Amino acid sequence: MTLKCDKCNKDAIIYQKYSGMHLCRKHFIEDVERKIKLTIRKHYSIKRNETIAVGLSGGKDSSTTLYILHRIFGMRPDIKLVGISIDEGIEGYRPQTIESAKKLTDELGIELIVKSFREEYGKTMDDIAPMQREKGACSYCGVLRKSLLNKTALEIGATRLAIGHNLDDEAQTILLNHLKGDVSRMVRLAPPKELEGLVLRMKPLRQIPEKEVALYAYLHDLPLGFGGCPYAHEAMRKEIRTLLNDFEVRHPGTKYALLSGFDKISGILGREFPQEGLSNCSICGQACTADICQACKLLGKSK
Ligand code: SF4
């Protein structure tokens, strides 16, 4: 027997265990978009004449982020959306996602800027991965990509930088930071404050479970996935992901509880552990908290 939507009695396409609701296609899409609009209103209050850069890897999360921001702001002549794709230089993985980013931005009529590690840093991830390293490949990749995204967003005068982190990503990061006792990262996870040299980040999907992002992407013919990155070996995050998914099955709503608990204490955390002021990296000039930024340190640059 097909289960019916709790809002209109049409055939349901999803059961949200955490809310106890069966939803049809129309009401599922409305639910996702309502949560995203609420998140934007509550945490990011977009003003007139903003330029929102979207970090667009071309996968399901970033493509859904761009697609929904276009649905929300596409008719506003005072709001500009721009996609930024970073090509880290990962053979057999990144080229196809960049193609997918180009296809989507073409369809939506949105400008896409593609920047590469090779042009910016003179090295690709395929060069960095086999090198003797203190940290995992993802640590290098994450720091360098974040830095290049911010730099590019600044260059185009963006006032916001949207990224595709979903509820699962946020819940995993919160738990990971607790388990590592990393308070400074917890503070940085809170909805951002204006800091000179850093474009304000926004995460419109932070209230949407990963499975629902995938279903929304599927229903809108957005990219769903490309084989995994060959360097993805963040062992601890994988453990947390498995643990949280398992917990969510037995205790529906766990991921939302983690996020809302964090949101309640993030203001106190920010007051008790204020973020250090930013200066400029003495090598590349990017905003950072030390004399030399993380990206330059990881690349072994010195004055
Ligand atoms: Fe970079 Fe790691 Fe993501 Fe691969 S999995 S793209 S190395 S952050």
py3Dmol code that shows the C-alpha trace and the ligand (Angstrom):
import py3Dmol

protein = """\
ATOM      1  CA  MET A   1       0.000   0.000   0.000  1.00  0.00           C
ATOM      2  CA  THR A   2       1.350   3.445  -0.929  1.00  0.00           C
ATOM      3  CA  LEU A   3       1.574   5.771   2.035  1.00  0.00           C
ATOM      4  CA  LYS A   4      -0.142   9.131   1.706  1.00  0.00           C
ATOM      5  CA  CYS A   5       1.148  12.650   2.289  1.00  0.00           C
ATOM      6  CA  ASP A   6       0.113  13.949   5.711  1.00  0.00           C
ATOM      7  CA  LYS A   7      -0.628  17.368   4.195  1.00  0.00           C
ATOM      8  CA  CYS A   8      -2.693  16.552   1.074  1.00  0.00           C
ATOM      9  CA  ASN A   9      -3.308  12.786   0.820  1.00  0.00           C
ATOM     10  CA  LYS A  10      -1.311  12.413  -2.415  1.00  0.00           C
ATOM     11  CA  ASP A  11       1.246   9.566  -2.626  1.00  0.00           C
ATOM     12  CA  ALA A  12       4.135  10.201  -0.237  1.00  0.00           C
ATOM     13  CA  ILE A  13       7.716  10.074  -1.545  1.00  0.00           C
ATOM     14  CA  ILE A  14       9.446  10.403   1.824  1.00  0.00           C
ATOM     15  CA  TYR A  15       8.903   9.647   5.479  1.00  0.00           C
ATOM     16  CA  GLN A  16      10.690  12.066   7.794  1.00  0.00           C
ATOM     17  CA  LYS A  17      11.245   9.947  10.870  1.00  0.00           C
ATOM     18  CA  TYR A  18      12.383  12.981  12.886  1.00  0.00           C
ATOM     19  CA  SER A  19       9.145  14.907  12.220  1.00  0.00           C
ATOM     20  CA  GLY A  20       6.792  11.928  11.895  1.00  0.00           C
ATOM     21  CA  MET A  21       5.551  13.310   8.536  1.00  0.00           C
ATOM     22  CA  HIS A  22       4.952  11.549   5.217  1.00  0.00           C
ATOM     23  CA  LEU A  23       5.329  14.079   2.396  1.00  0.00           C
ATOM     24  CA  CYS A  24       4.453  14.047  -1.317  1.00  0.00           C
ATOM     25  CA  ARG A  25       6.759  15.610  -3.904  1.00  0.00           C
ATOM     26  CA  LYS A  26       5.160  19.078  -3.673  1.00  0.00           C
ATOM     27  CA  HIS A  27       5.127  19.236   0.105  1.00  0.00           C
ATOM     28  CA  PHE A  28       8.638  17.782   0.412  1.00  0.00           C
ATOM     29  CA  ILE A  29      10.018  20.496  -1.913  1.00  0.00           C
ATOM     30  CA  GLU A  30       8.069  23.177  -0.011  1.00  0.00           C
ATOM     31  CA  ASP A  31       9.431  21.856   3.288  1.00  0.00           C
ATOM     32  CA  VAL A  32      13.061  21.965   2.105  1.00  0.00           C
ATOM     33  CA  GLU A  33      12.717  25.461   0.636  1.00  0.00           C
ATOM     34  CA  ARG A  34      10.873  26.766   3.721  1.00  0.00           C
ATOM     35  CA  LYS A  35      13.670  25.561   6.007  1.00  0.00           C
ATOM     36  CA  ILE A  36      16.302  27.151   3.773  1.00  0.00           C
ATOM     37  CA  LYS A  37      14.475  30.495   3.666  1.00  0.00           C
ATOM     38  CA  LEU A  38      14.152  30.398   7.468  1.00  0.00           C
ATOM     39  CA  THR A  39      17.876  29.645   7.841  1.00  0.00           C
ATOM     40  CA  ILE A  40      18.781  32.557   5.584  1.00  0.00           C
ATOM     41  CA  ARG A  41      16.428  34.942   7.410  1.00  0.00           C
ATOM     42  CA  LYS A  42      17.600  33.852  10.862  1.00  0.00           C
ATOM     43  CA  HIS A  43      21.357  33.686  10.322  1.00  0.00           C
ATOM     44  CA  TYR A  44      22.337  35.627   7.213  1.00  0.00           C
ATOM     45  CA  SER A  45      19.856  38.502   6.610  1.00  0.00           C
ATOM     46  CA  ILE A  46      20.659  39.354   3.001  1.00  0.00           C
ATOM     47  CA  LYS A  47      20.464  43.074   2.291  1.00  0.00           C
ATOM     48  CA  ARG A  48      19.936  44.993  -0.923  1.00  0.00           C
ATOM     49  CA  ASN A  49      22.691  45.049  -3.567  1.00  0.00           C
ATOM     50  CA  GLU A  50      24.566  41.990  -2.326  1.00  0.00           C
ATOM     51  CA  THR A  51      26.726  39.712  -4.465  1.00  0.00           C
ATOM     52  CA  ILE A  52      26.542  36.108  -3.303  1.00  0.00           C
ATOM     53  CA  ALA A  53      29.404  33.903  -4.468  1.00  0.00           C
ATOM     54  CA  VAL A  54      28.619  30.190  -4.333  1.00  0.00           C
ATOM     55  CA  GLY A  55      31.443  27.699  -3.888  1.00  0.00           C
ATOM     56  CA  LEU A  56      30.407  25.269  -6.602  1.00  0.00           C
ATOM     57  CA  SER A  57      32.182  21.914  -6.652  1.00  0.00           C
ATOM     58  CA  GLY A  58      29.521  20.575  -9.009  1.00  0.00           C
ATOM     59  CA  GLY A  59      28.324  17.859  -6.592  1.00  0.00           C
ATOM     60  CA  LYS A  60      24.802  17.540  -5.147  1.00  0.00           C
ATOM     61  CA  ASP A  61      25.207  19.860  -2.148  1.00  0.00           C
ATOM     62  CA  SER A  62      26.768  22.849  -3.881  1.00  0.00           C
ATOM     63  CA  SER A  63      24.558  22.431  -6.974  1.00  0.00           C
ATOM     64  CA  THR A  64      21.449  22.358  -4.773  1.00  0.00           C
ATOM     65  CA  THR A  65      22.708  25.440  -2.909  1.00  0.00           C
ATOM     66  CA  LEU A  66      23.115  27.403  -6.143  1.00  0.00           C
ATOM     67  CA  TYR A  67      19.826  26.142  -7.571  1.00  0.00           C
ATOM     68  CA  ILE A  68      17.838  27.137  -4.473  1.00  0.00           C
ATOM     69  CA  LEU A  69      19.564  30.520  -4.078  1.00  0.00           C
ATOM     70  CA  HIS A  70      18.645  31.135  -7.718  1.00  0.00           C
ATOM     71  CA  ARG A  71      15.018  30.217  -6.954  1.00  0.00           C
ATOM     72  CA  ILE A  72      14.974  32.561  -3.965  1.00  0.00           C
ATOM     73  CA  PHE A  73      16.975  35.497  -5.329  1.00  0.00           C
ATOM     74  CA  GLY A  74      16.905  34.960  -9.112  1.00  0.00           C
ATOM     75  CA  MET A  75      14.128  37.524  -9.630  1.00  0.00           C
ATOM     76  CA  ARG A  76      15.844  40.177  -7.508  1.00  0.00           C
ATOM     77  CA  PRO A  77      17.754  42.553  -9.816  1.00  0.00           C
ATOM     78  CA  ASP A  78      19.751  43.898  -6.842  1.00  0.00           C
ATOM     79  CA  ILE A  79      21.134  40.463  -5.858  1.00  0.00           C
ATOM     80  CA  LYS A  80      23.865  38.916  -8.000  1.00  0.00           C
ATOM     81  CA  LEU A  81      24.826  35.240  -7.861  1.00  0.00           C
ATOM     82  CA  VAL A  82      28.237  34.042  -9.087  1.00  0.00           C
ATOM     83  CA  GLY A  83      29.566  30.470  -9.019  1.00  0.00           C
ATOM     84  CA  ILE A  84      33.198  29.806  -8.082  1.00  0.00           C
ATOM     85  CA  SER A  85      34.663  26.380  -8.828  1.00  0.00           C
ATOM     86  CA  ILE A  86      38.071  25.388  -7.551  1.00  0.00           C
ATOM     87  CA  ASP A  87      40.012  22.865  -9.596  1.00  0.00           C
ATOM     88  CA  GLU A  88      42.353  21.224  -7.083  1.00  0.00           C
ATOM     89  CA  GLY A  89      43.922  19.123  -9.833  1.00  0.00           C
ATOM     90  CA  ILE A  90      42.602  15.653  -8.973  1.00  0.00           C
ATOM     91  CA  GLU A  91      42.706  13.546 -12.103  1.00  0.00           C
ATOM     92  CA  GLY A  92      39.706  11.306 -12.744  1.00  0.00           C
ATOM     93  CA  TYR A  93      37.552  13.168 -10.199  1.00  0.00           C
ATOM     94  CA  ARG A  94      37.486  16.947 -10.416  1.00  0.00           C
ATOM     95  CA  PRO A  95      37.227  17.478 -14.219  1.00  0.00           C
ATOM     96  CA  GLN A  96      33.773  15.842 -14.357  1.00  0.00           C
ATOM     97  CA  THR A  97      32.412  17.871 -11.414  1.00  0.00           C
ATOM     98  CA  ILE A  98      33.670  21.113 -12.994  1.00  0.00           C
ATOM     99  CA  GLU A  99      31.883  20.127 -16.216  1.00  0.00           C
ATOM    100  CA  SER A 100      28.732  19.620 -14.189  1.00  0.00           C
ATOM    101  CA  ALA A 101      29.187  23.083 -12.570  1.00  0.00           C
ATOM    102  CA  LYS A 102      29.537  24.640 -16.045  1.00  0.00           C
ATOM    103  CA  LYS A 103      26.391  22.903 -17.273  1.00  0.00           C
ATOM    104  CA  LEU A 104      24.324  24.073 -14.296  1.00  0.00           C
ATOM    105  CA  THR A 105      25.520  27.694 -14.394  1.00  0.00           C
ATOM    106  CA  ASP A 106      24.879  27.783 -18.169  1.00  0.00           C
ATOM    107  CA  GLU A 107      21.331  26.523 -17.628  1.00  0.00           C
ATOM    108  CA  LEU A 108      20.667  29.072 -14.873  1.00  0.00           C
ATOM    109  CA  GLY A 109      22.402  31.939 -16.706  1.00  0.00           C
ATOM    110  CA  ILE A 110      24.870  32.480 -13.856  1.00  0.00           C
ATOM    111  CA  GLU A 111      28.511  33.456 -14.290  1.00  0.00           C
ATOM    112  CA  LEU A 112      31.027  30.763 -13.289  1.00  0.00           C
ATOM    113  CA  ILE A 113      34.627  31.518 -12.345  1.00  0.00           C
ATOM    114  CA  VAL A 114      37.032  28.562 -12.335  1.00  0.00           C
ATOM    115  CA  LYS A 115      40.291  28.873 -10.387  1.00  0.00           C
ATOM    116  CA  SER A 116      42.930  26.190 -10.108  1.00  0.00           C
ATOM    117  CA  PHE A 117      45.517  25.152  -7.530  1.00  0.00           C
ATOM    118  CA  ARG A 118      48.024  24.868 -10.380  1.00  0.00           C
ATOM    119  CA  GLU A 119      47.674  28.522 -11.412  1.00  0.00           C
ATOM    120  CA  GLU A 120      47.421  29.843  -7.868  1.00  0.00           C
ATOM    121  CA  TYR A 121      49.888  27.684  -5.978  1.00  0.00           C
ATOM    122  CA  GLY A 122      51.958  26.073  -8.746  1.00  0.00           C
ATOM    123  CA  LYS A 123      50.956  22.638  -7.409  1.00  0.00           C
ATOM    124  CA  THR A 124      47.961  20.357  -7.779  1.00  0.00           C
ATOM    125  CA  MET A 125      46.569  17.921  -5.221  1.00  0.00           C
ATOM    126  CA  ASP A 126      47.981  15.163  -7.419  1.00  0.00           C
ATOM    127  CA  ASP A 127      51.423  16.762  -6.812  1.00  0.00           C
ATOM    128  CA  ILE A 128      50.836  17.271  -3.073  1.00  0.00           C
ATOM    129  CA  ALA A 129      49.294  13.866  -2.235  1.00  0.00           C
ATOM    130  CA  PRO A 130      52.430  11.735  -2.798  1.00  0.00           C
ATOM    131  CA  MET A 131      54.682  14.194  -0.899  1.00  0.00           C
ATOM    132  CA  GLN A 132      55.881  13.596   2.684  1.00  0.00           C
ATOM    133  CA  ARG A 133      53.252  15.452   4.677  1.00  0.00           C
ATOM    134  CA  GLU A 134      52.497  16.186   8.317  1.00  0.00           C
ATOM    135  CA  LYS A 135      48.733  16.257   7.709  1.00  0.00           C
ATOM    136  CA  GLY A 136      46.226  14.300   5.637  1.00  0.00           C
ATOM    137  CA  ALA A 137      45.526  15.288   2.034  1.00  0.00           C
ATOM    138  CA  CYS A 138      42.117  16.704   2.976  1.00  0.00           C
ATOM    139  CA  SER A 139      43.712  19.144   5.436  1.00  0.00           C
ATOM    140  CA  TYR A 140      45.871  20.587   2.653  1.00  0.00           C
ATOM    141  CA  CYS A 141      43.066  20.574   0.150  1.00  0.00           C
ATOM    142  CA  GLY A 142      40.561  22.149   2.563  1.00  0.00           C
ATOM    143  CA  VAL A 143      42.857  24.983   3.663  1.00  0.00           C
ATOM    144  CA  LEU A 144      44.034  25.797   0.132  1.00  0.00           C
ATOM    145  CA  ARG A 145      40.531  25.647  -1.353  1.00  0.00           C
ATOM    146  CA  LYS A 146      39.054  27.807   1.410  1.00  0.00           C
ATOM    147  CA  SER A 147      41.781  30.375   0.930  1.00  0.00           C
ATOM    148  CA  LEU A 148      41.347  30.477  -2.852  1.00  0.00           C
ATOM    149  CA  LEU A 149      37.568  30.673  -2.581  1.00  0.00           C
ATOM    150  CA  ASN A 150      37.838  33.622  -0.192  1.00  0.00           C
ATOM    151  CA  LYS A 151      40.430  35.370  -2.349  1.00  0.00           C
ATOM    152  CA  THR A 152      38.316  34.965  -5.492  1.00  0.00           C
ATOM    153  CA  ALA A 153      35.148  36.085  -3.716  1.00  0.00           C
ATOM    154  CA  LEU A 154      36.984  39.207  -2.497  1.00  0.00           C
ATOM    155  CA  GLU A 155      38.290  39.911  -6.016  1.00  0.00           C
ATOM    156  CA  ILE A 156      34.777  39.942  -7.469  1.00  0.00           C
ATOM    157  CA  GLY A 157      33.442  42.112  -4.622  1.00  0.00           C
ATOM    158  CA  ALA A 158      31.210  39.366  -3.181  1.00  0.00           C
ATOM    159  CA  THR A 159      29.569  40.188   0.145  1.00  0.00           C
ATOM    160  CA  ARG A 160      28.737  36.537   0.920  1.00  0.00           C
ATOM    161  CA  LEU A 161      30.263  33.186   0.184  1.00  0.00           C
ATOM    162  CA  ALA A 162      27.715  30.358   0.222  1.00  0.00           C
ATOM    163  CA  ILE A 163      28.862  26.786   0.693  1.00  0.00           C
ATOM    164  CA  GLY A 164      26.891  23.556   0.484  1.00  0.00           C
ATOM    165  CA  HIS A 165      27.305  22.151   3.996  1.00  0.00           C
ATOM    166  CA  ASN A 166      24.194  20.189   4.945  1.00  0.00           C
ATOM    167  CA  LEU A 167      22.829  19.126   8.359  1.00  0.00           C
ATOM    168  CA  ASP A 168      24.949  15.958   8.391  1.00  0.00           C
ATOM    169  CA  ASP A 169      28.149  17.949   7.716  1.00  0.00           C
ATOM    170  CA  GLU A 170      27.308  20.425  10.479  1.00  0.00           C
ATOM    171  CA  ALA A 171      26.352  17.758  13.045  1.00  0.00           C
ATOM    172  CA  GLN A 172      29.523  15.763  12.258  1.00  0.00           C
ATOM    173  CA  THR A 173      31.706  18.852  12.642  1.00  0.00           C
ATOM    174  CA  ILE A 174      30.083  19.847  15.947  1.00  0.00           C
ATOM    175  CA  LEU A 175      30.602  16.368  17.400  1.00  0.00           C
ATOM    176  CA  LEU A 176      34.120  16.131  15.972  1.00  0.00           C
ATOM    177  CA  ASN A 177      35.084  19.441  17.582  1.00  0.00           C
ATOM    178  CA  HIS A 178      33.643  18.297  20.928  1.00  0.00           C
ATOM    179  CA  LEU A 179      35.543  15.009  20.773  1.00  0.00           C
ATOM    180  CA  LYS A 180      38.765  16.849  19.941  1.00  0.00           C
ATOM    181  CA  GLY A 181      38.068  19.544  22.544  1.00  0.00           C
ATOM    182  CA  ASP A 182      38.705  22.104  19.810  1.00  0.00           C
ATOM    183  CA  VAL A 183      36.980  25.222  21.142  1.00  0.00           C
ATOM    184  CA  SER A 184      38.456  27.641  18.614  1.00  0.00           C
ATOM    185  CA  ARG A 185      37.004  25.602  15.746  1.00  0.00           C
ATOM    186  CA  MET A 186      33.649  25.524  17.539  1.00  0.00           C
ATOM    187  CA  VAL A 187      33.691  29.306  17.746  1.00  0.00           C
ATOM    188  CA  ARG A 188      34.512  29.552  14.036  1.00  0.00           C
ATOM    189  CA  LEU A 189      31.584  27.246  13.221  1.00  0.00           C
ATOM    190  CA  ALA A 190      29.049  29.715  14.623  1.00  0.00           C
ATOM    191  CA  PRO A 191      27.238  31.966  12.121  1.00  0.00           C
ATOM    192  CA  PRO A 192      29.967  34.414  11.121  1.00  0.00           C
ATOM    193  CA  LYS A 193      30.660  38.000  12.135  1.00  0.00           C
ATOM    194  CA  GLU A 194      32.037  40.588   9.749  1.00  0.00           C
ATOM    195  CA  LEU A 195      35.841  40.423   9.688  1.00  0.00           C
ATOM    196  CA  GLU A 196      37.957  42.570   7.423  1.00  0.00           C
ATOM    197  CA  GLY A 197      39.437  40.454   4.618  1.00  0.00           C
ATOM    198  CA  LEU A 198      37.062  37.505   5.044  1.00  0.00           C
ATOM    199  CA  VAL A 199      33.908  37.263   2.969  1.00  0.00           C
ATOM    200  CA  LEU A 200      30.955  36.333   5.213  1.00  0.00           C
ATOM    201  CA  ARG A 201      30.203  32.662   4.789  1.00  0.00           C
ATOM    202  CA  MET A 202      26.686  31.260   4.622  1.00  0.00           C
ATOM    203  CA  LYS A 203      25.402  27.686   4.730  1.00  0.00           C
ATOM    204  CA  PRO A 204      21.833  27.684   3.430  1.00  0.00           C
ATOM    205  CA  LEU A 205      21.557  23.854   3.673  1.00  0.00           C
ATOM    206  CA  ARG A 206      22.611  23.568   7.326  1.00  0.00           C
ATOM    207  CA  GLN A 207      19.083  22.489   8.367  1.00  0.00           C
ATOM    208  CA  ILE A 208      18.629  19.943   5.555  1.00  0.00           C
ATOM    209  CA  PRO A 209      19.634  16.290   6.126  1.00  0.00           C
ATOM    210  CA  GLU A 210      21.990  14.929   3.472  1.00  0.00           C
ATOM    211  CA  LYS A 211      19.430  12.346   2.272  1.00  0.00           C
ATOM    212  CA  GLU A 212      16.906  15.128   1.681  1.00  0.00           C
ATOM    213  CA  VAL A 213      19.450  17.203  -0.242  1.00  0.00           C
ATOM    214  CA  ALA A 214      20.005  14.121  -2.425  1.00  0.00           C
ATOM    215  CA  LEU A 215      16.254  13.653  -2.947  1.00  0.00           C
ATOM    216  CA  TYR A 216      15.762  17.350  -3.763  1.00  0.00           C
ATOM    217  CA  ALA A 217      18.665  17.165  -6.236  1.00  0.00           C
ATOM    218  CA  TYR A 218      17.191  14.031  -7.822  1.00  0.00           C
ATOM    219  CA  LEU A 219      13.740  15.630  -8.178  1.00  0.00           C
ATOM    220  CA  HIS A 220      15.280  18.654  -9.924  1.00  0.00           C
ATOM    221  CA  ASP A 221      17.632  16.684 -12.146  1.00  0.00           C
ATOM    222  CA  LEU A 222      20.689  18.104 -10.402  1.00  0.00           C
ATOM    223  CA  PRO A 223      23.929  16.112 -10.177  1.00  0.00           C
ATOM    224  CA  LEU A 224      23.817  13.408  -7.518  1.00  0.00           C
ATOM    225  CA  GLY A 225      27.320  12.133  -7.236  1.00  0.00           C
ATOM    226  CA  PHE A 226      30.530  11.309  -8.993  1.00  0.00           C
ATOM    227  CA  GLY A 227      32.775   8.494  -7.755  1.00  0.00           C
ATOM    228  CA  GLY A 228      34.596   9.503  -4.586  1.00  0.00           C
ATOM    229  CA  CYS A 229      37.755  11.563  -4.424  1.00  0.00           C
ATOM    230  CA  PRO A 230      40.787   9.208  -4.374  1.00  0.00           C
ATOM    231  CA  TYR A 231      42.302  11.096  -1.398  1.00  0.00           C
ATOM    232  CA  ALA A 232      39.238  11.013   0.877  1.00  0.00           C
ATOM    233  CA  HIS A 233      40.625   9.323   3.983  1.00  0.00           C
ATOM    234  CA  GLU A 234      39.425  11.459   6.877  1.00  0.00           C
ATOM    235  CA  ALA A 235      39.191   8.436   9.186  1.00  0.00           C
ATOM    236  CA  MET A 236      37.774  10.195  12.241  1.00  0.00           C
ATOM    237  CA  ARG A 237      35.038  11.983  10.298  1.00  0.00           C
ATOM    238  CA  LYS A 238      34.012   8.685   8.696  1.00  0.00           C
ATOM    239  CA  GLU A 239      33.655   7.133  12.150  1.00  0.00           C
ATOM    240  CA  ILE A 240      31.570  10.080  13.357  1.00  0.00           C
ATOM    241  CA  ARG A 241      29.411   9.870  10.241  1.00  0.00           C
ATOM    242  CA  THR A 242      28.691   6.175  10.838  1.00  0.00           C
ATOM    243  CA  LEU A 243      28.059   6.758  14.538  1.00  0.00           C
ATOM    244  CA  LEU A 244      25.672   9.668  13.909  1.00  0.00           C
ATOM    245  CA  ASN A 245      23.758   7.848  11.151  1.00  0.00           C
ATOM    246  CA  ASP A 246      23.372   4.865  13.429  1.00  0.00           C
ATOM    247  CA  PHE A 247      22.199   7.084  16.282  1.00  0.00           C
ATOM    248  CA  GLU A 248      19.775   8.916  13.998  1.00  0.00           C
ATOM    249  CA  VAL A 249      18.111   5.626  13.023  1.00  0.00           C
ATOM    250  CA  ARG A 250      17.607   4.668  16.682  1.00  0.00           C
ATOM    251  CA  HIS A 251      16.960   8.195  17.966  1.00  0.00           C
ATOM    252  CA  PRO A 252      15.427  10.271  15.133  1.00  0.00           C
ATOM    253  CA  GLY A 253      16.233  13.976  15.413  1.00  0.00           C
ATOM    254  CA  THR A 254      19.723  13.525  16.880  1.00  0.00           C
ATOM    255  CA  LYS A 255      21.394  15.593  14.143  1.00  0.00           C
ATOM    256  CA  TYR A 256      18.888  18.437  14.568  1.00  0.00           C
ATOM    257  CA  ALA A 257      19.357  18.276  18.350  1.00  0.00           C
ATOM    258  CA  LEU A 258      23.133  18.606  17.994  1.00  0.00           C
ATOM    259  CA  LEU A 259      22.761  21.612  15.701  1.00  0.00           C
ATOM    260  CA  SER A 260      20.132  23.405  17.752  1.00  0.00           C
ATOM    261  CA  GLY A 261      22.060  22.795  20.992  1.00  0.00           C
ATOM    262  CA  PHE A 262      25.146  24.248  19.348  1.00  0.00           C
ATOM    263  CA  ASP A 263      23.202  27.273  18.058  1.00  0.00           C
ATOM    264  CA  LYS A 264      21.991  27.960  21.609  1.00  0.00           C
ATOM    265  CA  ILE A 265      25.494  28.060  23.072  1.00  0.00           C
ATOM    266  CA  SER A 266      27.369  29.566  20.130  1.00  0.00           C
ATOM    267  CA  GLY A 267      26.741  33.155  21.308  1.00  0.00           C
ATOM    268  CA  ILE A 268      28.154  32.340  24.767  1.00  0.00           C
ATOM    269  CA  LEU A 269      31.130  30.573  23.185  1.00  0.00           C
ATOM    270  CA  GLY A 270      31.826  33.637  21.047  1.00  0.00           C
ATOM    271  CA  ARG A 271      31.774  35.908  24.110  1.00  0.00           C
ATOM    272  CA  GLU A 272      33.908  33.595  26.290  1.00  0.00           C
ATOM    273  CA  PHE A 273      36.393  32.793  23.540  1.00  0.00           C
ATOM    274  CA  PRO A 274      36.475  35.830  21.231  1.00  0.00           C
ATOM    275  CA  GLN A 275      38.053  35.221  17.854  1.00  0.00           C
ATOM    276  CA  GLU A 276      41.473  36.754  17.386  1.00  0.00           C
ATOM    277  CA  GLY A 277      41.591  39.842  15.225  1.00  0.00           C
ATOM    278  CA  LEU A 278      42.836  39.369  11.680  1.00  0.00           C
ATOM    279  CA  SER A 279      45.972  40.731  10.100  1.00  0.00           C
ATOM    280  CA  ASN A 280      47.404  40.102   6.658  1.00  0.00           C
ATOM    281  CA  CYS A 281      49.701  37.216   5.816  1.00  0.00           C
ATOM    282  CA  SER A 282      53.164  38.655   5.320  1.00  0.00           C
ATOM    283  CA  ILE A 283      53.666  36.407   2.266  1.00  0.00           C
ATOM    284  CA  CYS A 284      50.411  36.333   0.281  1.00  0.00           C
ATOM    285  CA  GLY A 285      48.470  39.176   1.948  1.00  0.00           C
ATOM    286  CA  GLN A 286      45.393  37.079   2.755  1.00  0.00           C
ATOM    287  CA  ALA A 287      43.572  37.710   6.032  1.00  0.00           C
ATOM    288  CA  CYS A 288      44.789  35.452   8.852  1.00  0.00           C
ATOM    289  CA  THR A 289      45.378  35.344  12.602  1.00  0.00           C
ATOM    290  CA  ALA A 290      49.162  34.788  12.488  1.00  0.00           C
ATOM    291  CA  ASP A 291      52.102  36.377  10.678  1.00  0.00           C
ATOM    292  CA  ILE A 292      51.892  33.692   7.967  1.00  0.00           C
ATOM    293  CA  CYS A 293      48.588  32.144   6.846  1.00  0.00           C
ATOM    294  CA  GLN A 294      47.853  28.425   7.000  1.00  0.00           C
ATOM    295  CA  ALA A 295      47.936  28.074   3.194  1.00  0.00           C
ATOM    296  CA  CYS A 296      51.462  29.536   2.947  1.00  0.00           C
ATOM    297  CA  LYS A 297      52.609  27.396   5.901  1.00  0.00           C
ATOM    298  CA  LEU A 298      51.289  24.224   4.296  1.00  0.00           C
ATOM    299  CA  LEU A 299      52.956  25.127   1.012  1.00  0.00           C
ATOM    300  CA  GLY A 300      56.246  25.560   2.877  1.00  0.00           C
ATOM    301  CA  LYS A 301      56.592  29.216   1.884  1.00  0.00           C
ATOM    302  CA  SER A 302      58.814  31.451   3.983  1.00  0.00           C
ATOM    303  CA  LYS A 303      59.834  35.096   3.888  1.00  0.00           C
TER     304      LYS A 303
END
"""
ligand_1 = """\
8
SF4
Fe 40.061 17.580 -1.275
Fe 39.791 15.653 0.582
Fe 37.628 16.646 -0.679
Fe 39.385 15.133 -2.000
S 38.080 14.476 -0.290
S 38.456 17.035 -2.734
S 41.321 15.754 -1.051
S 39.000 17.744 0.716
"""
view = py3Dmol.view(width=600, height=400)
view.addModel(protein, "pdb")
view.setStyle({"model": 0}, {"cartoon": {"style": "trace"}})
view.addModel(ligand_1, "xyz")
view.setStyle({"model": 1}, {"stick": {}})
view.zoomTo()
view.show()
